[in-house]
Amino acid sequence: MKFLLLLVMLTACAATPQDLSGKMFTFPQETNTAHVRLDMSKQNLDAVTVCHRSFTDLKRGHALFSLATPDNENGFTIYWNEAKKEMDALVKNLQTQYIYLDYKSNMWYSICTTWDSETGLVQMWFDGQPTVRKFVTSGSAIAGNTIITLGQEQDSFGGGFDLKQSFTGMISDVHMWDHTLSPCDIQKYVDRLNFSPGNVINWSALEYQITGKVLVEDKQNSCY
Ligand SMILES: *[C@@H]1O[C@H](CO)[C@@H](O)[C@H](O)[C@H]1NC(C)=O
């Protein structure tokens, strides 16, 4: 009964969107549990754009964004591979790699990644700089229920967290669209100009659940 009540309360919390403008999630501790789960209602993604900002000093691999479906634990994943010094974008478990990126510690980076199922092309904007358009997979959507986690990388649907792939630092401004943004729209996000918020994940109306030690704090050093 108590458990049921807790479940109802959790569901009620998750259902209230919050405006996190000017705020960030702080992940202050290396664990294989602490994470933020983002809720989205959309089930079929024929195309995707995901944008986020992050700040870390990790010197190992870490996930910046992890979207899993029951069929694909890496439905849409953004992962830094430290051994190969590359940013990986995974779509439906298939991988594209972006190398020669100047990824430094203790700096905010904006990363936007687009994919559409028609062309099958992925492109990443690393701090506003567009990378090569690369083929990953085409012909079908990212389908089924989705679980999105920040702070942990899912090796199974909603779980399979690995301390050595976890994120510590800060994450902010997470948006997701069900279409590819134009380069101009991405530039607006990067430059913090007036951009149209994500229609699937909206940082200004975010539905989320925190597990473990993750804090919602005012973004520091924001002198712009
Ligand atoms: C995002 O959230 C803001 C604040 O609630 C709202 O004004 C805006 O319409 C939302 N945008 C989308 C695309 O849902």
The ligand as a MOL file (V3000), in Angstrom:
LIG
                    3D

  0  0  0     0  0            999 V3000
M  V30 BEGIN CTAB
M  V30 COUNTS 14 14 0 0 0
M  V30 BEGIN ATOM
M  V30 1 C 8.2450 24.7120 -24.1730 0
M  V30 2 O 7.9170 25.1900 -22.8860 0
M  V30 3 C 7.5920 26.5710 -22.8460 0
M  V30 4 C 7.3820 26.9290 -21.3900 0
M  V30 5 O 6.3610 26.1590 -20.8020 0
M  V30 6 C 6.3650 26.8350 -23.6970 0
M  V30 7 O 6.0790 28.2100 -23.7200 0
M  V30 8 C 6.6200 26.3460 -25.1220 0
M  V30 9 O 5.4500 26.4750 -25.8950 0
M  V30 10 C 7.0780 24.9110 -25.1240 0
M  V30 11 N 7.4450 24.5710 -26.4790 0
M  V30 12 C 7.1030 23.4310 -27.0430 0
M  V30 13 C 7.5200 23.2710 -28.4550 0
M  V30 14 O 6.4950 22.5660 -26.4480 0
M  V30 END ATOM
M  V30 BEGIN BOND
M  V30 1 1 1 2
M  V30 2 1 1 10
M  V30 3 1 2 3
M  V30 4 1 3 4
M  V30 5 1 3 6
M  V30 6 1 4 5
M  V30 7 1 6 7
M  V30 8 1 6 8
M  V30 9 1 8 9
M  V30 10 1 8 10
M  V30 11 1 10 11
M  V30 12 1 11 12
M  V30 13 1 12 13
M  V30 14 2 12 14
M  V30 END BOND
M  V30 END CTAB
M  END
